[in-house]
Amino acid sequence: MQLALYNDNYLWRNAFERGVFITSEQNLIALLRMIELAWSQVEQNKNQAEIIKRAEELLKRVGDFINRFEKIGIQLSSLSNEYEGAKKKLYAGQQSIVSGANKLISLGVKSDGNKSIPEEVSDL
């Protein structure tokens, strides 16, 4: 091979232009190793792109979850306030529903066994 390349200065160039690479065994092994490294780099780049895509999707879902979680917190707080307001109307003070019902029972209106109605939820 070396002799052929030595005798024809254009042999290597003509072969290369036709897609043929003339090389020795030692150069071929080095060239194949470089191709292997380049191929690995291409695969790593594909993996990085996929990782970035999945990370973006995950972060979007985390953001959506946080928004929903915050809305639930606001709704729970509002519901808790509504519960406390209703509880006050039911139990608190002389104008409460329970107080009025117990006054009716003490005046002789029949209820379940003429028992008084508990003054608080914890009394149930």
C-alpha positions in Angstrom: 0.0 0.0 0.0 2.8 2.4 0.9 4.5 1.7 -2.4 1.3 2.4 -4.3 0.8 5.7 -2.5 4.4 6.6 -3.1 4.1 6.0 -6.8 0.8 7.7 -7.3 0.5 11.1 -5.5 -3.2 11.4 -6.3 -4.2 7.9 -5.3 -5.2 8.8 -1.8 -7.1 12.0 -2.9 -8.9 10.2 -5.7 -9.9 7.4 -3.4 -11.1 9.8 -0.7 -13.2 11.8 -3.2 -15.0 8.5 -4.0 -15.7 7.7 -0.3 -12.7 5.3 0.1 -10.3 5.9 2.9 -6.9 4.3 2.4 -5.0 3.7 5.7 -2.8 1.2 7.5 -3.9 -1.2 10.3 -2.5 1.1 13.0 -4.3 4.2 11.7 -7.5 2.2 11.1 -7.7 1.1 14.8 -7.1 4.8 15.9 -9.7 6.0 13.4 -12.3 3.4 14.6 -11.7 4.5 18.2 -12.3 8.1 17.2 -15.5 7.0 15.4 -16.6 5.1 18.5 -16.0 8.2 20.7 -17.9 10.4 18.3 -20.8 8.0 18.2 -20.9 7.9 22.0 -20.9 11.7 22.1 -23.9 11.7 19.7 -25.8 9.2 21.9 -25.0 11.3 25.1 -26.3 14.4 23.3 -29.5 12.6 22.5 -29.8 11.5 26.1 -29.2 15.0 27.4 -31.9 16.4 25.2 -34.3 13.7 26.5 -33.3 14.5 30.1 -33.9 18.2 29.6 -37.3 17.5 28.0 -38.4 15.3 30.8 -37.1 17.7 33.4 -39.1 20.6 31.8 -42.2 18.4 31.8 -41.7 17.4 35.5 -41.2 21.1 36.6 -44.4 22.0 34.7 -46.3 19.3 36.6 -44.7 20.4 39.9 -45.9 24.0 39.2 -49.4 22.8 38.4 -49.5 20.7 41.5 -48.4 23.7 43.7 -51.1 25.8 42.2 -53.8 23.2 42.9 -52.4 22.6 46.4 -52.6 26.4 47.2 -56.2 26.5 45.8 -57.1 23.6 48.1 -55.5 25.4 51.1 -57.6 28.6 50.3 -60.7 26.5 50.0 -60.1 24.7 53.2 -59.5 28.0 55.0 -62.7 29.4 53.6 -64.6 26.2 54.5 -63.1 26.3 58.0 -64.3 30.0 58.4 -67.8 29.0 57.2 -67.8 26.1 59.7 -66.8 28.3 62.6 -69.5 30.9 61.7 -72.2 28.2 61.5 -70.9 26.7 64.8 -71.3 30.1 66.5 -74.9 30.4 65.3 -75.6 26.9 66.5 -74.0 27.0 69.9 -72.8 30.5 71.0 -74.8 32.9 73.2 -78.4 33.2 74.2 -79.5 33.6 70.6 -78.0 30.2 69.5 -80.1 27.5 67.9 -79.2 25.0 70.7 -80.0 27.5 73.4 -83.4 28.1 71.9 -84.1 24.4 71.5 -83.1 23.7 75.1 -85.5 26.4 76.3 -88.3 24.8 74.3 -87.4 21.4 75.9 -87.4 23.0 79.4 -90.9 24.4 78.7 -92.1 20.9 78.0 -91.8 20.5 74.3 -91.2 16.8 73.6 -88.0 15.7 71.9 -86.2 12.4 71.9 -86.7 11.3 75.5 -86.9 14.9 76.7 -83.1 15.1 76.9 -81.5 18.4 76.5 -79.5 19.1 73.4 -75.7 19.2 74.0 -74.3 22.7 74.3 -71.1 21.9 72.3 -70.1 19.4 69.6 -67.7 17.8 72.1 -70.7 17.1 74.3 -72.2 14.7 71.7 
